Amino acid sequence: MISAEVVYNKTFQDAFVCMGGTGSVLCLVIAILLFSKKGSFKNIAKLSFPTVIFNISEIIAFGLPVILNPIFVIPYLLVPVVMCVISYAAVYTGIVPHVVSEVEWTTPIFLSGYLAIGSVAGSILQAVCLAAGVFIYLPFLRLFEEQKERQMVKKVKELTEELQRQEEANAIMTLTGRKDALGGTARVPAEDLKDAIRDKKLFFLYQPQIDTEGHCIGAEALIRWIHPTAGFIYPPLIIQLAKEEKLLHDIEIYMFDEVAQTISEMENEIHTEFKISVNITNESLLWEALERCIAAIRELGESLHFGTIAEYVETEEQKDMLLSLGCDAFQGYYYSKPIPMSELISWMKQHQGIEAF
């Protein structure tokens, strides 16, 4: 039987308790990479992982933060204790050989375990300790994310209310460039919007447009985004963040592709003329390739016969007044809320002037 003095020494502590000094933090990083639902946390973990391997923990420690976080303080202190108990028991009982050589604290995990005892058993012991640490962190990570989600929902609501106030005052100012708490909030969904565009997480609903005879003549495509943490994002906020992050071009190309696909699918179901309207920003008019993207513009340039579609029609009284003013078509909740493409096809088939194959 090995004595306690032989089992526990500085190298034992460095290799199996602290794993170079960042064992507890390394467990958190791996827990985030494997189980976190939040992209921002994973980005921090990915950035810090190469340095944590070599026992440099500042990125993750200050990025979340970890040390002063009231949720992570328990696992941060508990994990080294559990690692000590597991490692001490393994060496004391002879399952793993005792330490035979000193190892620099900067030596990466698994290699340090192997060098410390001169056997792959040291690396396996570190893997067991690492797994235990990850699962200790797991419930605290979930608790931390739930807390952040609640805070994020509240902050995005405040951000939306601020944008709505600016809209009412007709004085839209930058959100992501603000130096206050709202600016910090705005930068989070702004960064996530880049991933949403790349991963095609944005989607479109379609609000029917009705002519003066009650016939459905098409629909307007309306962009929507369900943020993984904050939930439904106010559509004007999507556009404002995209504008500030110079993502409007990407969003509109994505929109053209999606709407073109919708039209293609609808043509197989709807046996009459219809159109899908889209909104573009004034910056888009400067694109050199815009003419190739929107043919519904070439026709306008040839004919110059404009029709008027009244939006936000919510009551029959509004519809009647707009009709008397000479509007050619109507769109709004009086007729239908924005609906998915599959429902739009059924909706159009059920209204006058629409024939199905």
C-alpha positions as CSV (number, residue, x, y, z in Angstrom):
1,M,0.0,0.0,0.0
2,I,1.4,3.4,-0.9
3,S,1.6,6.1,1.8
4,A,-0.4,9.3,1.5
5,E,2.9,11.3,1.4
6,V,4.0,9.5,-1.7
7,V,0.6,9.8,-3.4
8,Y,0.1,13.5,-3.0
9,N,2.8,15.9,-4.2
10,K,3.1,18.9,-6.4
11,T,3.2,17.0,-9.6
12,F,0.2,14.9,-8.6
13,Q,-1.7,18.1,-7.9
14,D,-0.7,19.8,-11.1
15,A,-1.4,16.8,-13.3
16,F,-4.6,15.3,-11.7
17,V,-6.2,17.9,-9.5
18,C,-5.6,21.1,-11.3
19,M,-4.5,19.6,-14.7
20,G,-2.0,22.4,-15.0
21,G,-4.1,25.0,-13.2
22,T,-7.1,25.1,-15.5
23,G,-8.8,21.7,-15.0
24,S,-12.0,23.1,-13.6
25,V,-12.2,25.7,-16.4
26,L,-11.4,23.1,-19.0
27,C,-14.4,21.1,-17.8
28,L,-16.6,24.1,-18.3
29,V,-15.3,24.8,-21.8
30,I,-15.9,21.2,-22.9
31,A,-19.4,21.2,-21.2
32,I,-20.3,24.4,-23.2
33,L,-19.0,22.9,-26.5
34,L,-20.9,19.7,-26.0
35,F,-24.2,20.8,-24.4
36,S,-24.7,24.6,-24.7
37,K,-27.6,25.9,-26.8
38,K,-26.3,29.4,-27.0
39,G,-24.1,30.3,-30.0
40,S,-22.4,33.2,-28.2
41,F,-21.2,30.9,-25.3
42,K,-19.9,28.3,-27.8
43,N,-18.0,31.1,-29.7
44,I,-16.3,32.0,-26.4
45,A,-15.6,28.4,-25.7
46,K,-14.1,27.7,-29.1
47,L,-11.9,30.8,-28.8
48,S,-10.6,29.8,-25.4
49,F,-10.2,26.1,-26.0
50,P,-6.7,26.2,-27.7
51,T,-5.4,28.3,-24.8
52,V,-7.1,26.3,-22.0
53,I,-5.4,23.2,-23.3
54,F,-2.1,24.9,-22.4
55,N,-3.5,26.1,-19.1
56,I,-4.2,29.7,-20.0
57,S,-7.7,30.4,-18.9
58,E,-8.1,34.2,-19.1
59,I,-10.4,34.1,-22.2
60,I,-13.1,31.9,-20.7
61,A,-12.6,33.1,-17.1
62,F,-13.3,36.7,-18.1
63,G,-15.5,36.0,-21.1
64,L,-18.4,34.6,-19.2
65,P,-17.1,35.4,-16.4
66,V,-16.5,32.3,-14.3
67,I,-14.7,33.1,-11.1
68,L,-17.0,35.8,-9.9
69,N,-20.1,34.2,-11.3
70,P,-22.5,33.2,-8.5
71,I,-23.8,30.2,-10.5
72,F,-20.4,28.8,-11.5
73,V,-18.6,29.4,-8.2
74,I,-19.9,26.1,-6.8
75,P,-18.7,23.8,-9.6
76,Y,-15.5,25.9,-10.0
77,L,-14.6,25.0,-6.4
78,L,-16.2,21.5,-6.4
79,V,-14.5,20.1,-9.5
80,P,-10.9,20.1,-8.2
81,V,-12.1,18.4,-5.0
82,V,-13.8,15.6,-7.0
83,M,-10.7,15.3,-9.2
84,C,-8.5,15.0,-6.1
85,V,-10.7,12.3,-4.6
86,I,-10.9,10.3,-7.8
87,S,-7.2,10.6,-8.6
88,Y,-6.1,10.0,-5.0
89,A,-8.2,6.9,-4.7
90,A,-7.0,5.5,-8.1
91,V,-3.3,5.9,-7.1
92,Y,-3.6,5.0,-3.5
93,T,-5.4,1.7,-4.3
94,G,-2.9,0.9,-7.0
95,I,-5.3,1.1,-10.0
96,V,-3.0,3.8,-11.4
97,P,0.8,3.9,-10.8
98,H,2.1,6.7,-8.6
99,V,3.9,9.8,-9.9
100,V,7.4,9.0,-11.1
101,S,8.5,12.3,-12.7
102,E,7.9,16.0,-12.6
103,V,5.8,17.6,-15.4
104,E,5.7,21.3,-16.3
105,W,2.3,22.9,-15.6
106,T,2.0,24.1,-19.2
107,T,2.0,20.5,-20.5
108,P,-1.4,19.8,-22.2
109,I,-3.8,17.4,-20.6
110,F,-3.4,13.7,-21.4
111,L,0.2,14.2,-22.2
112,S,0.9,15.5,-18.7
113,G,-0.9,12.4,-17.2
114,Y,1.1,10.1,-19.3
115,L,4.5,11.8,-18.5
116,A,3.7,12.0,-14.8
117,I,3.4,8.3,-14.2
118,G,5.0,6.9,-17.3
119,S,1.9,5.1,-18.4
120,V,-1.3,5.7,-20.5
121,A,-3.2,5.0,-17.3
122,G,-2.4,8.5,-16.3
123,S,-4.1,9.8,-19.4
124,I,-7.1,7.6,-18.8
125,L,-7.3,8.9,-15.2
126,Q,-7.3,12.5,-16.5
127,A,-10.1,11.6,-19.0
128,V,-12.2,10.1,-16.2
129,C,-11.6,13.3,-14.0
130,L,-12.5,15.5,-17.0
131,A,-15.7,13.6,-17.7
132,A,-16.7,13.9,-14.0
133,G,-16.0,17.6,-14.1
134,V,-18.1,18.1,-17.2
135,F,-21.1,16.4,-15.7
136,I,-20.7,18.4,-12.5
137,Y,-20.9,21.6,-14.6
138,L,-23.8,20.5,-16.7
139,P,-26.7,21.4,-14.4
140,F,-25.1,24.7,-13.5
141,L,-24.5,25.5,-17.2
142,R,-28.2,24.9,-17.9
143,L,-29.2,27.1,-14.9
144,F,-26.8,29.8,-16.2
145,E,-28.3,29.6,-19.7
146,E,-31.9,29.8,-18.4
147,Q,-31.0,32.9,-16.4
148,K,-29.3,34.4,-19.5
149,E,-32.4,33.6,-21.6
150,R,-34.7,35.4,-19.2
151,Q,-32.4,38.4,-19.1
152,M,-32.1,38.3,-22.9
153,V,-35.8,38.2,-23.5
154,K,-36.2,41.2,-21.2
155,K,-33.4,43.2,-22.8
156,V,-34.6,42.5,-26.3
157,K,-38.0,43.7,-25.3
158,E,-36.5,46.9,-24.0
159,L,-34.5,47.2,-27.2
160,T,-37.7,46.8,-29.3
161,E,-39.5,49.4,-27.2
162,E,-36.6,51.8,-27.8
163,L,-36.8,51.3,-31.6
164,Q,-40.5,51.7,-31.6
165,R,-40.1,55.0,-29.7
166,Q,-37.6,56.1,-32.3
167,E,-40.0,55.1,-35.1
168,E,-42.8,57.1,-33.6
169,A,-40.5,60.1,-33.4
170,N,-39.2,59.4,-36.9
171,A,-35.6,59.6,-35.6
172,I,-33.9,56.2,-36.0
173,M,-30.5,56.1,-34.5
174,T,-27.9,53.4,-34.4
175,L,-28.5,50.7,-31.8
176,T,-25.3,48.6,-31.9
177,G,-23.1,51.6,-31.6
178,R,-24.6,52.8,-28.4
179,K,-22.3,52.7,-25.3
180,D,-25.0,51.9,-22.8
181,A,-26.7,48.6,-21.8
182,L,-29.1,48.7,-24.8
183,G,-26.1,48.9,-27.1
184,G,-24.6,45.8,-25.5
185,T,-28.0,44.1,-25.9
186,A,-28.2,45.1,-29.6
187,R,-24.8,43.7,-30.4
188,V,-25.8,40.1,-29.3
189,P,-28.7,39.6,-31.8
190,A,-26.8,41.5,-34.4
191,E,-24.0,39.0,-34.2
192,D,-26.5,36.1,-34.2
193,L,-28.2,37.5,-37.2
194,K,-25.1,36.7,-39.3
195,D,-25.4,33.1,-38.3
196,A,-29.1,33.1,-39.0
197,I,-28.6,34.3,-42.5
198,R,-25.8,31.8,-43.1
199,D,-27.8,28.9,-41.7
200,K,-31.1,30.1,-43.4
201,K,-32.9,30.5,-40.1
202,L,-34.9,33.4,-41.3
203,F,-38.2,32.6,-42.9
204,F,-41.1,34.3,-44.6
205,L,-44.8,34.6,-44.0
206,Y,-47.2,35.8,-46.7
207,Q,-50.0,38.3,-46.3
208,P,-52.7,38.0,-49.1
209,Q,-53.6,41.0,-51.2
210,I,-57.2,41.5,-52.4
211,D,-58.4,43.6,-55.3
212,T,-61.6,45.7,-55.4
213,E,-63.6,42.7,-56.6
214,G,-62.6,40.5,-53.6
215,H,-60.2,38.4,-55.7
216,C,-56.8,37.4,-54.2
217,I,-54.2,38.7,-56.6
218,G,-51.1,37.8,-54.7
219,A,-49.3,38.4,-51.4
220,E,-46.5,40.3,-49.7
221,A,-43.5,38.4,-48.3
222,L,-42.8,39.4,-44.7
223,I,-39.5,38.4,-43.1
224,R,-39.5,36.7,-39.7
225,W,-36.9,35.5,-37.2
226,I,-37.3,33.3,-34.1
227,H,-34.1,34.0,-32.1
228,P,-32.9,30.9,-30.2
229,T,-32.9,32.8,-26.9
230,A,-35.0,35.9,-27.3
231,G,-37.8,34.3,-29.3
232,F,-39.7,36.3,-31.9
233,I,-37.8,39.4,-33.1
234,Y,-39.7,42.5,-34.1
235,P,-39.3,42.6,-37.9
236,P,-38.2,46.3,-38.1
237,L,-35.5,45.4,-35.5
238,I,-34.2,42.7,-37.9
239,I,-33.9,45.3,-40.7
240,Q,-32.3,47.9,-38.4
241,L,-29.7,45.4,-37.1
242,A,-29.0,44.2,-40.7
243,K,-28.5,47.7,-41.8
244,E,-26.1,48.5,-39.1
245,E,-24.1,45.3,-39.7
246,K,-24.2,45.8,-43.5
247,L,-26.2,42.6,-43.9
248,L,-29.1,44.1,-46.0
249,H,-27.6,42.8,-49.2
250,D,-27.3,39.3,-47.9
251,I,-30.9,39.4,-46.5
252,E,-32.4,40.6,-49.7
253,I,-30.6,38.1,-51.9
254,Y,-31.8,35.4,-49.5
255,M,-35.3,36.9,-49.8
256,F,-35.2,36.8,-53.6
257,D,-34.2,33.2,-53.6
258,E,-36.8,32.1,-51.1
259,V,-39.6,34.1,-52.9
260,A,-38.6,32.7,-56.2
261,Q,-38.8,29.2,-54.8
262,T,-42.3,30.0,-53.4
263,I,-43.5,31.3,-56.7
264,S,-42.2,28.2,-58.4
265,E,-44.1,25.9,-56.0
266,M,-47.2,28.0,-56.2
267,E,-47.3,27.9,-60.0
268,N,-47.8,24.1,-59.7
269,E,-51.0,24.8,-57.6
270,I,-52.5,28.1,-58.7
271,H,-53.9,28.3,-62.3
272,T,-54.1,32.1,-62.6
273,E,-51.9,35.2,-62.5
274,F,-50.6,36.2,-59.1
275,K,-47.7,38.1,-57.7
276,I,-45.5,38.1,-54.6
277,S,-44.4,41.5,-53.4
278,V,-41.2,42.1,-51.5
279,N,-39.8,45.1,-49.7
280,I,-36.3,46.4,-50.5
281,T,-34.4,49.3,-49.0
282,N,-33.3,52.4,-50.9
283,E,-29.7,51.2,-50.6
284,S,-30.6,48.2,-52.8
285,L,-31.4,50.5,-55.7
286,L,-27.6,51.1,-56.0
287,W,-26.9,47.4,-56.7
288,E,-25.4,46.8,-60.1
289,A,-27.1,43.4,-60.2
290,L,-30.5,44.5,-59.1
291,E,-31.9,44.4,-62.6
292,R,-31.0,40.7,-62.9
293,C,-32.7,39.9,-59.6
294,I,-36.1,41.6,-60.1
295,A,-37.6,41.2,-63.6
296,A,-41.8,42.5,-61.4
297,I,-39.3,46.2,-62.0
298,R,-38.5,45.8,-65.8
299,E,-42.3,45.6,-66.5
300,L,-42.8,48.7,-64.4
301,G,-40.3,50.6,-66.3
302,E,-42.0,49.6,-69.6
303,S,-45.5,50.4,-68.6
304,L,-45.4,53.0,-65.9
305,H,-48.9,52.0,-64.9
306,F,-48.8,52.0,-61.1
307,G,-51.4,50.3,-59.0
308,T,-52.1,51.3,-55.3
309,I,-52.1,48.7,-52.6
310,A,-53.3,49.9,-49.2
311,E,-51.6,48.1,-46.3
312,Y,-52.7,47.7,-42.7
313,V,-56.4,47.4,-43.6
314,E,-58.0,46.1,-40.4
315,T,-61.7,47.1,-40.6
316,E,-64.4,47.2,-43.2
317,E,-64.7,50.9,-42.6
318,Q,-61.1,51.4,-43.5
319,K,-61.5,49.3,-46.6
320,D,-64.6,51.2,-47.8
321,M,-62.8,54.5,-47.3
322,L,-59.7,53.4,-49.2
323,L,-61.9,52.0,-52.0
324,S,-63.6,55.4,-52.3
325,L,-60.2,57.1,-52.5
326,G,-59.3,54.9,-55.5
327,C,-57.1,52.2,-54.0
328,D,-56.7,49.2,-56.4
329,A,-56.0,46.5,-53.8
330,F,-55.9,45.9,-50.0
331,Q,-53.8,44.0,-47.5
332,G,-54.2,43.6,-43.8
333,Y,-55.7,41.7,-40.9
334,Y,-59.2,42.5,-42.1
335,Y,-58.5,39.9,-44.8
336,S,-55.8,37.7,-43.3
337,K,-52.8,37.7,-41.0
338,P,-49.4,36.8,-42.5
339,I,-49.5,33.0,-43.1
340,P,-47.0,30.3,-44.3
341,M,-46.8,29.5,-48.0
342,S,-48.7,26.2,-47.6
343,E,-51.7,28.1,-46.0
344,L,-51.4,30.8,-48.7
345,I,-52.1,28.3,-51.5
346,S,-55.2,27.0,-49.7
347,W,-56.3,30.6,-48.9
348,M,-56.0,31.7,-52.5
349,K,-57.9,28.6,-53.8
350,Q,-60.8,29.4,-51.5
351,H,-61.3,33.0,-52.9
352,Q,-63.0,34.2,-56.0
353,G,-61.1,34.4,-59.2
354,I,-58.7,31.7,-58.2
355,E,-58.7,28.5,-60.2
356,A,-56.9,25.3,-59.1
357,F,-55.5,22.7,-61.4
